[in-house]
Amino acid sequence: MTLFKKLFFLILLFVGLTVIVNSQAAESLDRIKAVVNNHVITQQQLSEQIAFTRQQLQAENKPIPSATLLERQVLDRMIDTELQRQLAESAGMKIDEAGLDKTIASIAQRNGLTVEQLRSRLEQENIPYAKYRQKIREQLIISRLQQDEVGQKIAVSPQEITDKLTHMPKVNTEKASYHIEDLLVPLPDNPSPTALTNTKQTTLSLLQKAKTGNSFQQLVEQSKNTSLPLSGGDLGWRPLNELPDLFQASAQSLKPGEIAGPIQAENGFHLIRLIEIRGGNISMPHYVKSTHVRHILIKTSPLVNNPQAEQRLREIRAEILRGGNFADLAKKYSQDPGSAFKGGDLGWTLPGLFDPTFEEQENNLAVNQISLPFQSQFGWHIVQVLGRTQKLQTMQSILRKQATQLVYQEKFQQALQAWLRQLRRQSYVKINP
């Protein structure tokens, strides 16, 4: 779980969680559930955290374990958190007040609140603001502790990357697939030499327009009311031997984004554009579409349902269209901790790195166009394409980058769990039944 996600759910804990305690149960809730060195965890604290975890799982549409299993999992996390808090305290780790204020302001903004509104909501729920600040401070310190004790010590070796590659899905290296777009300038039946010459000249003129930015679809639309209507379309992904014979030699010579033609056929002159190529020799460089995008993310939660998240993004989008600054609004509202501080900028990315729903929306946008709100597995987004280009890549290099990231993530989680087990062995922990 990312740092921001932890912080975001802390808001839900303090603002959205109400634990009902009647007088008969008060005594049992105050009993000690666990002792962690010189600190105790009470039944009431455990019950509150269990209720919060239930809300979190429901908000994410995840299955809820049995009551016994859920209690054990939550208590284990609380013990681990307390051990880390104590270690950070003994090491003198601190978060300065300015840094804490900045984090809380960021959390408030990303939930559509000012700091004063957040403070007011906490007061309405009888949650002391000082207690809330302390919890946020603890989360920041624990994150820093994990990076110092675990993250910075992880190294990924070339052999580990090679081993991971052997377990990743295999790339088809036998056949290349071509994504081709076709534009046909038709010839009349039994064309005269003059008609052939004129049609070819028209095709050359269209070729120049296509090279300067006009899409094939735009050229088809522009020709509908003329004496020479164009036709054609997207041929989709096809192996070389399934392309028309006339296109095969040209397709093999093109780089993604390039156009070939005029190619003469019985029905007219064709222009073909290679949109993308995949497969083939993984060590052979080829051009891959790279897209520069930015987005604003609003997550659903017990406090923000799907219609509310969608409506908030509609309002933000409308403000941008009226002249608002996308980057400023992303910094203020986006709940993606990795991009919000950069104005929502996700940088230049290659295909296959984003959620499929996100990529589909991205691919359907023109440069500078802003999407309508849409939902992915991470929440609700609006996305803007800032640019497109072709970057020379080998499939081999792309796969190695992906393998490196996977190895690091796996090693971090394994190292973190091993470190937490060691920390517990070195500490006094007693759990009461």
N, C-alpha and C positions, 0 to 999 in steps of 0.2 A: 504494500500500500504506500502511495506517495506521501510525502510530508504534508502537502496541502490537504489531501483527502483525510488524513488523520485529524488535522486541525478543523476541517469542515465538519466532520462528524462530532467533534467536541462541541461545536455550536449546537448541533441537534441534541446532544446529551443535555446540555444546560438549559436550552430554550424550549425544546420540544418534549422533554421527558417529564412525566408526572408520576411519581410513585405514591400510591395510596397506602397508607399505613393506619390500620385501626388500633384502638387502644389495647385490644387483646394481643395483638401481634408485636407490639412495640418492644417488649422485653426480649423476644427471640431475635428481633432484628438487630438489637444492640450487642448480642453476644459475639465473641471473637471467633472468626472463622479460620483465620490463619495468622501465624506469627512469622515475620520476615526480619531476621536480625532483631533490631530494637523497635520495629514498627508492627502494628497490628492491622489486619483487614477485618472489618466487621461484617456481619451478615447483612446489615442494611446497605453498606457500600456494594457488596456483591449483588444484592437484589436489584439495586439501581442499575448496575452495569449490565446485568442479564436483561433487564427490560429494555435498556438502550440497544443492546445487541439484537434483540428481537425486532425492534423497529428498523434497525439498519438492514437486516436481512430481508425484511418485508419490502422496504423501499427499493432494494436491488433485485427483487423477485427471485431470491435464492431460497433453497429449502432450509427449514429450521430444524436443527437436531432435536433429539428427545431431551426432556427437561434435565435428566441426569447428565447426559453428555454435554449439553450446553453449559450447565453449571461448572463442570470440570474444566471445559475449555476456557471459559471466561475467568475462572479463578487462576488458572495457570498463567494467562496473559497478565492478570493483575499482579501476580507474584513477580513475573519477569520484569514488568514495568517498574515495580518498586525497587527491585535489585539494581536495575540500571540507574534509577534516580539516585539511590544511595551512593553508587560508585561515582557518578558524575559529581555529586556533592563533595565526596572525599577528594576528588581530583581537582576541585576548585573551579569547575566549569560554571560559567555564568553567561547570562544573556543580558546585555545592557538595556536600560529602560527605553532608549531611543529605538533600538532594534525591535523590542517587544511592541512598542507603540506602532511601529511601521507594520508589523505582522498583523496586529489586530485591526488596524485600519484597512489593510488589504483584504482580510477576511470579511469585514463588514461590507466593503465596496462590492466584492464578488457575490454577495448575497443581496445586493440592492439596498443596502442600509448605510447610513452614516454611523460613525462610532457612537454618537449620542443616541441614535435610534436603537442600536444594538444594546447599549447600556440600559435604556428604558425598557426594552423587552425583557432583559434579564431581571430587572427590578420587579416587573409584573409577575414573573415566575418565582419571586422571592429567592433569586440566586445572587449572592453578593458578587459585585463586580471584581473585588479583590481576589476572590476564590477563582473566578474565571480566568483572570490574568495569570494566576499562579499555575493553572493547568496548562495554559498555552505555553508558558515559560518552560514547564517540565517537558512538553513534547518537543520543543525546539532543542533543548539540551540533550534529550535522549537521541534525537536524530544525529546531532553532532557527535555524540559519543559512539554511535554505531559506525559512523564513517571513520572516526579515528581508530577504533579498535578492530574493525573488520574491513570496511570498504577499501581503505588505502593500502591494505596489505595483500589484496588480491591481484595476482598476475595471471595472464592468460598466455600459455605457451603455444608456439606454432603446432606442436604435436596435438595439443588439445583441440585446436581449431580443425586440424585434419581429421581427427577422430570424430568430431561432431559432424563434419561434412559427410562422413560415411553413413550417418544415421538420418540425414536430412532427405526429404523427397528427391528422387533422382530427376535430373533434367534430361529430356529427350535430346540426345546428341546425334541421333541418326537422321532426323528429318527437321528441316526448318519450316516454320509456318509463317506465312506472309499475310499481313492485313493490308488489303489493297482497296483503293477507291478509284472508280472509273468515270470518265466523262466522254460521252459520244457526241461528235458533231456529224449529223446524218448526211448521207449522200442520196440524191434521187436515183430512181431505177435507171439503169443504163446511162450513167452520167457521161457527159461530153468531156473532152479534155479541158475545156474552159471551166466547167463545173468542178472538175477535180482540182484544178489550180486554185480557184476561188475558195473552195471549201478548205483546202490545206492552209491557205493564207489566213482564213478566219480562225482555224485551229491554232496557228502560230500566235495570232493576236490574243486568243484566250489563254494560251500558255503563259504569255507575259503577265496577263492579269492575275493568273493563279500564282505565279511566282512572287507577285508584289502584295499578296495577302488575301486575295479573294478566294473563298472556299468554292469547291465544286458546286455545292448546293446553292450558293449565292448566284453563281453563273447560270445555273439551270433556272432559278427563279427569275432572273433578269431577262431570260430569253423567251419566257412564256408568251408574251404578246408580240413576238417578232415572227418574221417569215421563216426563221430557222430555229425552231425550238430544240433545245438540247435535252439529252437524257443521260441516264447512268445512275450511279449510286455506290453504296458501300458493298463490297463483295465479301466482307467479313474475313475471318481467319481461314486460310487454305494452305495445304502443303503445295509445293511447287508444281507437282504433277496434276493437281486439280485446277490450276489456273488455265485460262485459255492459252493455247499454244503460242499465239502471237505475243502474249504478255510475259512469258517465262524468262526469256533472255534479259528483257529490260528490268524485270523485278529483281533478278539476281545482281544487277549492276547498280541498283539504287541504294541510297542510304535513307533511313526514315526521314520523312518530310520532303524528299526530293520527288520531282515529277519527270516522267518520260513521255515522249511523243513529239510530233504526231505519229501514231502507229496506224497504218492504213489497213482496213479490213473491207469486206464486201459491203457492209452496211454504213461505212463512214470512217472518219478519222477519230482515233481514241487518244485521250490523255490518261495516264494512270499515275496515281500518287501512292507511294509506299508510306503507310501510316506508322507501322511498327513491324518488327521481326522478332521472333522468339525461337528458341531451340537452336539447332545447328551446333557447330563446334563451340564449346563453352569458353575456349581460350582465344577465340577469334574476336577482336574488337568490333563492335557495331554500335550504331547510334541508338540510344534509348531516350524516349520522351521524358523530360524532366519538367516539373511544374512548380512554380513558386506560389504558395498559398498562405493565407492567414485566415483565422477563424475566431469566433466567440462561442464559448461553451457555457451552457447553463445546465446544471445537474438537477435531476429530480431527487426528492427527499420527502420525509414525513411533513416537511413544511412547504414544499414546492412540488405540486403534481404536474402531470404532463401538460394539461391545458395552460397552466400558469407559466410554465417554462417556455412554451411555444409563444404565448402572448407577449412575454417579456422580450423575446427576441424579435418579434414583429415590431414592437415599439422601438427597439434599438435600431433595427434596419431602417425604419421610417425616419429616424433621426439622422442616420447617415445619408440617406437619400435627400434629405433637406439641407445637407451641407455639413453635417457633423463629421468629426474626424474618427475614422474607423479605429486607428491605433489607440487614441485616447479612450474611446469607449471600451475597447478590449481590455485595457489596463484597469479600467474601473469595474467592469462587470464580469469578464470571462473567468470561469472557474477551472481553467486549465493552468496549473501552476508552472508548467514547462514553457508556455508561450505568452501568458498574459502580460508579464513584465516587459516583453518585447513587442507589445502592441498586437498580440495574437499571431505574430509571424512564425510560421512553421518552416521557413526556409525553402530551399530547392530540394525536392524529393523525387525519388524514382517510383515507378509503379510497384504495387504490392506491399508498401510500407504502412498504409492506413487501413482502417476498417473498410470493408467492401462497400458499405452504404455511403461512407464519406467519399471514397474514390469515385463512385458512380456520380454523385452530385458534382464533384470537382471536374470530372471529365465532360459534363454536359454544359459547363459554363464557358462563356467567352471571356477573354482577358478583360479584367476590371469589373466584370459582372458580379453581383452579390446574390447568392442563392436565397430562396425562401427558407424559413426555419425547417429543419428536418431532424429526425431522431436516429441516433446510432446506439450501439451498446453502451456508450459512455455518457449519453445525455442528449441534449438538444443543441444544434449548431446553426450558425449561419457562416458561410464560407465565401471568400473572394479570391479569385485567381488573379495574381499580379503579373504573371508572365509564363511563357512556355518556351522551351528550347530543346535541342537535341544534344545529349551528352555522350561522348564516346566512352563506352563501358564494355567490359567483358562480363559474361554471366558468371564466370569464375570469381571475379573480384567482388561482385554483388553478393554471391553466396558466402564468401569468406567474411564479409562484413556482418552478415546476418549470423553466421556461426559464432563469430567473436562475441557479439552481444548476448547470444543465448548462453554461451559458456560462462560469461561474467555473471549474468543473472543467476544461473544455477549455483555457481561457486559462492556467490554472496549469500544466498539463502542457506546453503549448507553450512557455511562458515558462521553465519549469524546464529543458527540453531545450536551448533557445537559450542560456540562461545557462551551462549545463554545456559547450556547444560553445565559447562564448567563453572560459570559464575554461581549457579545454584549449589553445586557440590562444595564450593568454597564458603558457603553461607549457611546460616542457621535458618531452616525453614520447617515449620511445623503446621500441618493442616489438621484442624479439628473436624470430626465427623458431623 
